[in-house]
Amino acid sequence: MSDILDRLAQTLEARKQADPQSSYVAKLYAKGLDAILKKVAEEAAETIMAAKDGERDKIIYETADLWFHSLVLLAQQGIHPDEILNELARREGLSGLAEKASRKEGV
């Protein structure tokens, strides 16, 4: 699975140099952080609605959109998906309650 994330990360990084007239992602980058955040929120809401409707295919489709736009956000912020995977690996096997209790203030 990390192969696809790595390929997407490379593509998203390359889109930073692309013409906003020819690339959807380049256009999002050009619009700035607020536009990217708005898109992530929109996709999160659509994922929630799909889940509430219980439509499996729609949940998959909307979650893919949410993950994609989250990856755009990460790229815009200079964060590679491996950093998220490393954090998930760090948490693996920890109780959710214990992990939450161990967080620093504000994180």
N, CA, C and O atoms as CSV, one atom per row, in Angstrom:
chain,resi,resn,atom,element,x,y,z
A,1,MET,N,N,0.829,-1.203,0.000
A,1,MET,CA,C,0.000,0.000,0.000
A,1,MET,C,C,0.866,1.255,0.000
A,1,MET,O,O,0.484,2.260,-0.601
A,2,SER,N,N,2.018,1.220,0.658
A,2,SER,CA,C,2.800,2.454,0.691
A,2,SER,C,C,3.375,2.793,-0.682
A,2,SER,O,O,3.781,3.933,-0.911
A,3,ASP,N,N,3.419,1.817,-1.607
A,3,ASP,CA,C,3.865,2.116,-2.972
A,3,ASP,C,C,2.957,3.146,-3.631
A,3,ASP,O,O,3.440,4.100,-4.241
A,4,ILE,N,N,1.658,2.963,-3.513
A,4,ILE,CA,C,0.724,3.918,-4.119
A,4,ILE,C,C,0.835,5.268,-3.425
A,4,ILE,O,O,0.772,6.308,-4.080
A,5,LEU,N,N,0.999,5.263,-2.110
A,5,LEU,CA,C,1.160,6.529,-1.396
A,5,LEU,C,C,2.428,7.248,-1.825
A,5,LEU,O,O,2.436,8.471,-1.971
A,6,ASP,N,N,3.495,6.491,-2.028
A,6,ASP,CA,C,4.747,7.104,-2.462
A,6,ASP,C,C,4.602,7.675,-3.876
A,6,ASP,O,O,5.063,8.784,-4.149
A,7,ARG,N,N,3.964,6.921,-4.769
A,7,ARG,CA,C,3.761,7.424,-6.137
A,7,ARG,C,C,2.887,8.673,-6.131
A,7,ARG,O,O,3.170,9.639,-6.840
A,8,LEU,N,N,1.827,8.652,-5.331
A,8,LEU,CA,C,0.966,9.836,-5.237
A,8,LEU,C,C,1.731,11.024,-4.666
A,8,LEU,O,O,1.586,12.148,-5.145
A,9,ALA,N,N,2.545,10.776,-3.645
A,9,ALA,CA,C,3.333,11.857,-3.047
A,9,ALA,C,C,4.268,12.463,-4.089
A,9,ALA,O,O,4.425,13.682,-4.145
A,10,GLN,N,N,4.885,11.629,-4.907
A,10,GLN,CA,C,5.777,12.128,-5.956
A,10,GLN,C,C,5.006,12.959,-6.977
A,10,GLN,O,O,5.466,14.021,-7.396
A,11,THR,N,N,3.841,12.474,-7.369
A,11,THR,CA,C,3.018,13.203,-8.337
A,11,THR,C,C,2.563,14.532,-7.758
A,11,THR,O,O,2.621,15.561,-8.431
A,12,LEU,N,N,2.110,14.511,-6.506
A,12,LEU,CA,C,1.644,15.749,-5.873
A,12,LEU,C,C,2.774,16.754,-5.724
A,12,LEU,O,O,2.559,17.958,-5.867
A,13,GLU,N,N,3.960,16.276,-5.441
A,13,GLU,CA,C,5.119,17.163,-5.345
A,13,GLU,C,C,5.416,17.782,-6.708
A,13,GLU,O,O,5.699,18.976,-6.802
A,14,ALA,N,N,5.351,16.975,-7.757
A,14,ALA,CA,C,5.602,17.476,-9.114
A,14,ALA,C,C,4.560,18.515,-9.529
A,14,ALA,O,O,4.867,19.448,-10.271
A,15,ARG,N,N,3.343,18.349,-9.053
A,15,ARG,CA,C,2.265,19.277,-9.426
A,15,ARG,C,C,2.488,20.675,-8.851
A,15,ARG,O,O,1.857,21.634,-9.295
A,16,LYS,N,N,3.378,20.796,-7.871
A,16,LYS,CA,C,3.691,22.121,-7.329
A,16,LYS,C,C,4.300,23.010,-8.404
A,16,LYS,O,O,4.199,24.234,-8.329
A,17,GLN,N,N,4.937,22.397,-9.410
A,17,GLN,CA,C,5.571,23.145,-10.493
A,17,GLN,C,C,4.693,23.213,-11.742
A,17,GLN,O,O,5.073,23.838,-12.732
A,18,ALA,N,N,3.525,22.578,-11.701
A,18,ALA,CA,C,2.664,22.498,-12.889
A,18,ALA,C,C,1.858,23.779,-13.080
A,18,ALA,O,O,1.699,24.588,-12.166
A,19,ASP,N,N,1.367,23.926,-14.277
A,19,ASP,CA,C,0.519,25.058,-14.642
A,19,ASP,C,C,-0.878,24.850,-14.045
A,19,ASP,O,O,-1.511,23.828,-14.310
A,20,PRO,N,N,-1.360,25.796,-13.251
A,20,PRO,CA,C,-2.701,25.669,-12.669
A,20,PRO,C,C,-3.817,25.551,-13.726
A,20,PRO,O,O,-4.914,25.082,-13.425
A,21,GLN,N,N,-3.530,25.971,-14.934
A,21,GLN,CA,C,-4.530,25.852,-16.001
A,21,GLN,C,C,-4.630,24.415,-16.532
A,21,GLN,O,O,-5.615,24.051,-17.174
A,22,SER,N,N,-3.602,23.605,-16.257
A,22,SER,CA,C,-3.592,22.250,-16.809
A,22,SER,C,C,-3.641,21.155,-15.746
A,22,SER,O,O,-3.670,19.970,-16.079
A,23,SER,N,N,-3.650,21.543,-14.462
A,23,SER,CA,C,-3.622,20.557,-13.383
A,23,SER,C,C,-4.557,20.984,-12.253
A,23,SER,O,O,-4.448,22.086,-11.715
A,24,TYR,N,N,-5.473,20.087,-11.909
A,24,TYR,CA,C,-6.390,20.337,-10.798
A,24,TYR,C,C,-5.625,20.591,-9.504
A,24,TYR,O,O,-5.940,21.525,-8.766
A,25,VAL,N,N,-4.613,19.755,-9.227
A,25,VAL,CA,C,-3.845,19.888,-7.992
A,25,VAL,C,C,-3.046,21.187,-7.997
A,25,VAL,O,O,-2.981,21.879,-6.981
A,26,ALA,N,N,-2.443,21.520,-9.125
A,26,ALA,CA,C,-1.701,22.786,-9.220
A,26,ALA,C,C,-2.637,23.966,-8.968
A,26,ALA,O,O,-2.246,24.958,-8.352
A,27,LYS,N,N,-3.855,23.853,-9.442
A,27,LYS,CA,C,-4.840,24.912,-9.208
A,27,LYS,C,C,-5.160,25.029,-7.720
A,27,LYS,O,O,-5.284,26.137,-7.199
A,28,LEU,N,N,-5.294,23.888,-7.032
A,28,LEU,CA,C,-5.525,23.918,-5.582
A,28,LEU,C,C,-4.354,24.572,-4.865
A,28,LEU,O,O,-4.548,25.417,-3.990
A,29,TYR,N,N,-3.132,24.181,-5.236
A,29,TYR,CA,C,-1.949,24.794,-4.630
A,29,TYR,C,C,-1.960,26.305,-4.845
A,29,TYR,O,O,-1.669,27.073,-3.928
A,30,ALA,N,N,-2.296,26.721,-6.060
A,30,ALA,CA,C,-2.290,28.152,-6.392
A,30,ALA,C,C,-3.326,28.915,-5.572
A,30,ALA,O,O,-3.115,30.077,-5.223
A,31,LYS,N,N,-4.438,28.264,-5.269
A,31,LYS,CA,C,-5.485,28.913,-4.472
A,31,LYS,C,C,-5.103,29.035,-3.009
A,31,LYS,O,O,-5.627,29.889,-2.294
A,32,GLY,N,N,-4.182,28.174,-2.560
A,32,GLY,CA,C,-3.681,28.290,-1.198
A,32,GLY,C,C,-4.304,27.343,-0.195
A,32,GLY,O,O,-5.187,26.545,-0.510
A,33,LEU,N,N,-3.811,27.462,1.024
A,33,LEU,CA,C,-4.189,26.560,2.109
A,33,LEU,C,C,-5.688,26.540,2.374
A,33,LEU,O,O,-6.263,25.467,2.553
A,34,ASP,N,N,-6.328,27.697,2.402
A,34,ASP,CA,C,-7.758,27.723,2.712
A,34,ASP,C,C,-8.570,26.903,1.716
A,34,ASP,O,O,-9.509,26.209,2.107
A,35,ALA,N,N,-8.222,26.975,0.440
A,35,ALA,CA,C,-8.940,26.204,-0.583
A,35,ALA,C,C,-8.724,24.707,-0.379
A,35,ALA,O,O,-9.649,23.913,-0.546
A,36,ILE,N,N,-7.506,24.330,-0.019
A,36,ILE,CA,C,-7.210,22.919,0.225
A,36,ILE,C,C,-7.976,22.431,1.452
A,36,ILE,O,O,-8.564,21.350,1.428
A,37,LEU,N,N,-7.968,23.219,2.514
A,37,LEU,CA,C,-8.692,22.846,3.737
A,37,LEU,C,C,-10.189,22.733,3.473
A,37,LEU,O,O,-10.847,21.829,3.987
A,38,LYS,N,N,-10.716,23.635,2.687
A,38,LYS,CA,C,-12.144,23.580,2.337
A,38,LYS,C,C,-12.462,22.286,1.596
A,38,LYS,O,O,-13.498,21.666,1.832
A,39,LYS,N,N,-11.567,21.885,0.703
A,39,LYS,CA,C,-11.790,20.654,-0.060
A,39,LYS,C,C,-11.714,19.437,0.849
A,39,LYS,O,O,-12.515,18.513,0.708
A,40,VAL,N,N,-10.760,19.417,1.785
A,40,VAL,CA,C,-10.670,18.302,2.732
A,40,VAL,C,C,-11.955,18.220,3.559
A,40,VAL,O,O,-12.497,17.132,3.756
A,41,ALA,N,N,-12.438,19.352,4.037
A,41,ALA,CA,C,-13.670,19.369,4.836
A,41,ALA,C,C,-14.870,18.889,4.013
A,41,ALA,O,O,-15.707,18.132,4.505
A,42,GLU,N,N,-14.941,19.331,2.769
A,42,GLU,CA,C,-16.028,18.904,1.876
A,42,GLU,C,C,-16.004,17.390,1.678
A,42,GLU,O,O,-17.040,16.728,1.746
A,43,GLU,N,N,-14.814,16.854,1.432
A,43,GLU,CA,C,-14.699,15.410,1.216
A,43,GLU,C,C,-14.982,14.633,2.494
A,43,GLU,O,O,-15.548,13.542,2.435
A,44,ALA,N,N,-14.601,15.171,3.644
A,44,ALA,CA,C,-14.915,14.515,4.921
A,44,ALA,C,C,-16.427,14.451,5.124
A,44,ALA,O,O,-16.959,13.426,5.549
A,45,ALA,N,N,-17.112,15.549,4.819
A,45,ALA,CA,C,-18.572,15.576,4.959
A,45,ALA,C,C,-19.224,14.574,4.015
A,45,ALA,O,O,-20.172,13.886,4.395
A,46,GLU,N,N,-18.723,14.488,2.789
A,46,GLU,CA,C,-19.288,13.540,1.824
A,46,GLU,C,C,-19.038,12.096,2.257
A,46,GLU,O,O,-19.877,11.224,2.028
A,47,THR,N,N,-17.893,11.844,2.880
A,47,THR,CA,C,-17.595,10.508,3.396
A,47,THR,C,C,-18.556,10.160,4.527
A,47,THR,O,O,-19.070,9.044,4.593
A,48,ILE,N,N,-18.792,11.112,5.407
A,48,ILE,CA,C,-19.730,10.902,6.512
A,48,ILE,C,C,-21.126,10.593,5.985
A,48,ILE,O,O,-21.780,9.667,6.465
A,49,MET,N,N,-21.580,11.353,5.014
A,49,MET,CA,C,-22.919,11.133,4.458
A,49,MET,C,C,-23.011,9.766,3.774
A,49,MET,O,O,-24.027,9.082,3.891
A,50,ALA,N,N,-21.967,9.373,3.070
A,50,ALA,CA,C,-21.966,8.060,2.431
A,50,ALA,C,C,-22.058,6.952,3.481
A,50,ALA,O,O,-22.771,5.966,3.295
A,51,ALA,N,N,-21.331,7.125,4.582
A,51,ALA,CA,C,-21.376,6.129,5.654
A,51,ALA,C,C,-22.766,6.073,6.290
A,51,ALA,O,O,-23.284,4.996,6.583
A,52,LYS,N,N,-23.357,7.242,6.496
A,52,LYS,CA,C,-24.701,7.273,7.076
A,52,LYS,C,C,-25.710,6.599,6.161
A,52,LYS,O,O,-26.664,5.976,6.626
A,53,ASP,N,N,-25.490,6.729,4.844
A,53,ASP,CA,C,-26.377,6.088,3.870
A,53,ASP,C,C,-26.101,4.595,3.759
A,53,ASP,O,O,-26.929,3.848,3.237
A,54,GLY,N,N,-24.943,4.153,4.247
A,54,GLY,CA,C,-24.604,2.742,4.232
A,54,GLY,C,C,-24.307,2.183,2.854
A,54,GLY,O,O,-24.429,0.979,2.626
A,55,GLU,N,N,-23.914,3.060,1.928
A,55,GLU,CA,C,-23.624,2.614,0.568
A,55,GLU,C,C,-22.136,2.313,0.432
A,55,GLU,O,O,-21.317,3.225,0.317
A,56,ARG,N,N,-21.795,1.029,0.447
A,56,ARG,CA,C,-20.400,0.582,0.457
A,56,ARG,C,C,-19.571,1.213,-0.660
A,56,ARG,O,O,-18.505,1.767,-0.391
A,57,ASP,N,N,-20.035,1.142,-1.893
A,57,ASP,CA,C,-19.267,1.683,-3.020
A,57,ASP,C,C,-19.066,3.184,-2.885
A,57,ASP,O,O,-18.002,3.707,-3.216
A,58,LYS,N,N,-20.085,3.872,-2.402
A,58,LYS,CA,C,-19.985,5.320,-2.228
A,58,LYS,C,C,-19.015,5.660,-1.087
A,58,LYS,O,O,-18.272,6.638,-1.173
A,59,ILE,N,N,-19.023,4.860,-0.036
A,59,ILE,CA,C,-18.080,5.063,1.069
A,59,ILE,C,C,-16.651,4.930,0.547
A,59,ILE,O,O,-15.792,5.748,0.878
A,60,ILE,N,N,-16.392,3.913,-0.261
A,60,ILE,CA,C,-15.055,3.700,-0.818
A,60,ILE,C,C,-14.664,4.885,-1.696
A,60,ILE,O,O,-13.560,5.414,-1.568
A,61,TYR,N,N,-15.555,5.301,-2.579
A,61,TYR,CA,C,-15.285,6.404,-3.503
A,61,TYR,C,C,-14.998,7.701,-2.745
A,61,TYR,O,O,-14.023,8.394,-3.031
A,62,GLU,N,N,-15.854,8.017,-1.779
A,62,GLU,CA,C,-15.697,9.273,-1.035
A,62,GLU,C,C,-14.474,9.237,-0.121
A,62,GLU,O,O,-13.812,10.258,0.068
A,63,THR,N,N,-14.172,8.077,0.444
A,63,THR,CA,C,-12.977,7.963,1.277
A,63,THR,C,C,-11.723,8.135,0.418
A,63,THR,O,O,-10.752,8.748,0.861
A,64,ALA,N,N,-11.736,7.605,-0.793
A,64,ALA,CA,C,-10.605,7.813,-1.701
A,64,ALA,C,C,-10.423,9.306,-1.977
A,64,ALA,O,O,-9.295,9.801,-1.987
A,65,ASP,N,N,-11.529,10.029,-2.202
A,65,ASP,CA,C,-11.441,11.482,-2.397
A,65,ASP,C,C,-10.879,12.174,-1.150
A,65,ASP,O,O,-10.045,13.073,-1.253
A,66,LEU,N,N,-11.342,11.748,0.019
A,66,LEU,CA,C,-10.865,12.342,1.273
A,66,LEU,C,C,-9.370,12.089,1.457
A,66,LEU,O,O,-8.616,13.004,1.787
A,67,TRP,N,N,-8.953,10.861,1.244
A,67,TRP,CA,C,-7.534,10.538,1.392
A,67,TRP,C,C,-6.708,11.328,0.389
A,67,TRP,O,O,-5.661,11.870,0.741
A,68,PHE,N,N,-7.170,11.400,-0.867
A,68,PHE,CA,C,-6.436,12.130,-1.901
A,68,PHE,C,C,-6.244,13.586,-1.493
A,68,PHE,O,O,-5.131,14.110,-1.552
A,69,HIS,N,N,-7.321,14.236,-1.081
A,69,HIS,CA,C,-7.222,15.652,-0.727
A,69,HIS,C,C,-6.419,15.853,0.564
A,69,HIS,O,O,-5.789,16.895,0.746
A,70,SER,N,N,-6.441,14.869,1.449
A,70,SER,CA,C,-5.573,14.912,2.629
A,70,SER,C,C,-4.110,14.818,2.212
A,70,SER,O,O,-3.250,15.466,2.809
A,71,LEU,N,N,-3.826,14.018,1.194
A,71,LEU,CA,C,-2.464,13.927,0.678
A,71,LEU,C,C,-2.030,15.240,0.026
A,71,LEU,O,O,-0.869,15.634,0.132
A,72,VAL,N,N,-2.963,15.916,-0.648
A,72,VAL,CA,C,-2.664,17.240,-1.203
A,72,VAL,C,C,-2.285,18.187,-0.064
A,72,VAL,O,O,-1.305,18.924,-0.165
A,73,LEU,N,N,-3.058,18.165,1.011
A,73,LEU,CA,C,-2.770,19.001,2.173
A,73,LEU,C,C,-1.386,18.685,2.741
A,73,LEU,O,O,-0.601,19.591,3.022
A,74,LEU,N,N,-1.096,17.399,2.907
A,74,LEU,CA,C,0.207,17.014,3.442
A,74,LEU,C,C,1.331,17.529,2.541
A,74,LEU,O,O,2.316,18.082,3.030
A,75,ALA,N,N,1.184,17.347,1.234
A,75,ALA,CA,C,2.216,17.811,0.299
A,75,ALA,C,C,2.387,19.320,0.392
A,75,ALA,O,O,3.510,19.825,0.381
A,76,GLN,N,N,1.282,20.034,0.482
A,76,GLN,CA,C,1.337,21.494,0.576
A,76,GLN,C,C,2.083,21.913,1.837
A,76,GLN,O,O,2.745,22.951,1.854
A,77,GLN,N,N,1.977,21.110,2.891
A,77,GLN,CA,C,2.622,21.399,4.161
A,77,GLN,C,C,4.028,20.802,4.263
A,77,GLN,O,O,4.697,20.952,5.286
A,78,GLY,N,N,4.471,20.127,3.202
A,78,GLY,CA,C,5.815,19.547,3.204
A,78,GLY,C,C,5.940,18.283,4.038
A,78,GLY,O,O,7.006,17.990,4.579
A,79,ILE,N,N,4.846,17.536,4.140
A,79,ILE,CA,C,4.825,16.305,4.927
A,79,ILE,C,C,4.632,15.127,3.979
A,79,ILE,O,O,3.679,15.102,3.201
A,80,HIS,N,N,5.540,14.147,4.046
A,80,HIS,CA,C,5.434,12.948,3.216
A,80,HIS,C,C,4.518,11.944,3.924
A,80,HIS,O,O,4.515,11.876,5.153
A,81,PRO,N,N,3.745,11.168,3.166
A,81,PRO,CA,C,2.863,10.167,3.792
A,81,PRO,C,C,3.593,9.197,4.720
A,81,PRO,O,O,3.001,8.688,5.672
A,82,ASP,N,N,4.876,8.936,4.449
A,82,ASP,CA,C,5.635,8.047,5.336
A,82,ASP,C,C,5.669,8.570,6.771
A,82,ASP,O,O,5.729,7.782,7.715
A,83,GLU,N,N,5.631,9.882,6.942
A,83,GLU,CA,C,5.629,10.440,8.293
A,83,GLU,C,C,4.353,10.054,9.038
A,83,GLU,O,O,4.378,9.809,10.244
A,84,ILE,N,N,3.246,10.004,8.315
A,84,ILE,CA,C,1.969,9.590,8.916
A,84,ILE,C,C,2.009,8.095,9.198
A,84,ILE,O,O,1.580,7.646,10.261
A,85,LEU,N,N,2.529,7.321,8.239
A,85,LEU,CA,C,2.635,5.880,8.448
A,85,LEU,C,C,3.540,5.564,9.627
A,85,LEU,O,O,3.259,4.643,10.394
A,86,ASN,N,N,4.619,6.315,9.780
A,86,ASN,CA,C,5.510,6.113,10.930
A,86,ASN,C,C,4.801,6.408,12.248
A,86,ASN,O,O,5.003,5.713,13.244
A,87,GLU,N,N,3.973,7.440,12.240
A,87,GLU,CA,C,3.217,7.761,13.460
A,87,GLU,C,C,2.209,6.660,13.772
A,87,GLU,O,O,2.027,6.293,14.933
A,88,LEU,N,N,1.560,6.137,12.746
A,88,LEU,CA,C,0.628,5.023,12.965
A,88,LEU,C,C,1.369,3.794,13.484
A,88,LEU,O,O,0.873,3.094,14.367
A,89,ALA,N,N,2.553,3.531,12.939
A,89,ALA,CA,C,3.354,2.397,13.410
A,89,ALA,C,C,3.756,2.594,14.870
A,89,ALA,O,O,3.769,1.642,15.651
A,90,ARG,N,N,4.084,3.831,15.230
A,90,ARG,CA,C,4.450,4.125,16.615
A,90,ARG,C,C,3.291,3.812,17.556
A,90,ARG,O,O,3.492,3.329,18.670
A,91,ARG,N,N,2.087,4.093,17.095
A,91,ARG,CA,C,0.903,3.885,17.938
A,91,ARG,C,C,0.426,2.436,17.968
A,91,ARG,O,O,-0.332,2.048,18.858
A,92,GLU,N,N,0.864,1.644,17.006
A,92,GLU,CA,C,0.394,0.263,16.907
A,92,GLU,C,C,0.650,-0.482,18.200
A,92,GLU,O,O,1.753,-0.447,18.745
A,93,GLY,N,N,-0.363,-1.147,18.680
A,93,GLY,CA,C,-0.234,-1.930,19.899
A,93,GLY,C,C,-0.463,-1.136,21.167
A,93,GLY,O,O,-0.556,-1.709,22.253
A,94,LEU,N,N,-0.555,0.193,21.037
A,94,LEU,CA,C,-0.845,1.008,22.217
A,94,LEU,C,C,-2.350,1.094,22.423
A,94,LEU,O,O,-3.118,1.154,21.463
A,95,SER,N,N,-2.747,1.099,23.639
A,95,SER,CA,C,-4.138,1.383,23.949
A,95,SER,C,C,-4.440,2.810,23.490
A,95,SER,O,O,-3.632,3.714,23.702
A,96,GLY,N,N,-5.578,3.009,22.875
A,96,GLY,CA,C,-5.969,4.355,22.459
A,96,GLY,C,C,-5.997,5.317,23.624
A,96,GLY,O,O,-5.613,6.478,23.484
A,97,LEU,N,N,-6.447,4.844,24.774
A,97,LEU,CA,C,-6.500,5.700,25.955
A,97,LEU,C,C,-5.095,6.039,26.438
A,97,LEU,O,O,-4.822,7.178,26.819
A,98,ALA,N,N,-4.201,5.046,26.422
A,98,ALA,CA,C,-2.828,5.289,26.859
A,98,ALA,C,C,-2.116,6.233,25.893
A,98,ALA,O,O,-1.378,7.121,26.320
A,99,GLU,N,N,-2.335,6.041,24.594
A,99,GLU,CA,C,-1.704,6.906,23.600
A,99,GLU,C,C,-2.162,8.336,23.773
A,99,GLU,O,O,-1.353,9.263,23.735
A,100,LYS,N,N,-3.456,8.519,23.964
A,100,LYS,CA,C,-3.996,9.868,24.126
A,100,LYS,C,C,-3.442,10.520,25.391
A,100,LYS,O,O,-3.123,11.709,25.386
A,101,ALA,N,N,-3.326,9.756,26.467
A,101,ALA,CA,C,-2.813,10.283,27.730
A,101,ALA,C,C,-1.334,10.678,27.618
A,101,ALA,O,O,-0.861,11.558,28.337
A,102,SER,N,N,-0.605,10.008,26.696
A,102,SER,CA,C,0.830,10.274,26.575
A,102,SER,C,C,1.145,11.487,25.694
A,102,SER,O,O,2.295,11.920,25.627
A,103,ARG,N,N,0.137,12.031,25.024
A,103,ARG,CA,C,0.383,13.168,24.129
A,103,ARG,C,C,0.783,14.403,24.919
A,103,ARG,O,O,0.358,14.624,26.053
A,104,LYS,N,N,1.620,15.194,24.263
A,104,LYS,CA,C,2.004,16.460,24.852
A,104,LYS,C,C,0.822,17.405,24.766
A,104,LYS,O,O,-0.046,17.249,23.907
A,105,GLU,N,N,0.789,18.370,25.643
A,105,GLU,CA,C,-0.261,19.401,25.649
A,105,GLU,C,C,-0.327,20.060,24.282
A,105,GLU,O,O,0.705,20.464,23.746
A,106,GLY,N,N,-1.511,20.178,23.708
A,106,GLY,CA,C,-1.708,20.870,22.446
A,106,GLY,C,C,-1.523,19.996,21.221
A,106,GLY,O,O,-1.702,20.476,20.102
A,107,VAL,N,N,-1.173,18.734,21.391
A,107,VAL,CA,C,-0.990,17.854,20.228
A,107,VAL,C,C,-2.165,16.933,20.115
A,107,VAL,O,O,-2.216,16.107,19.204
